[in-house]
């Protein structure tokens, strides 16, 4: 990502993600995931808990890359559409 893309991405995350976080469906999914994680952690020993934390960190990193890629693709599509619609 270029510096400009990174700044735009961070702006979107900080200023525009409220729509998702305010969505009742998002809140339901988030609460369910937190509950399931807590239930699982209760059943794990220290080593298994560390494995879970490592897995969750890797999944979070993967998801971040996916979101950044979608963001970049959206910007590219906007540029292409702008060129088609406003030659």
Buried (B, 14 or more C-beta within 10 A) or exposed (E): EEEEEEEBBEEEEEEEEEEEEEEEEEEEEEEEEEEEEEEEEEEEEEEEBEEBEEEEEEEEEEEEEEEBEEBBEEBEEEEEEEEEEEE
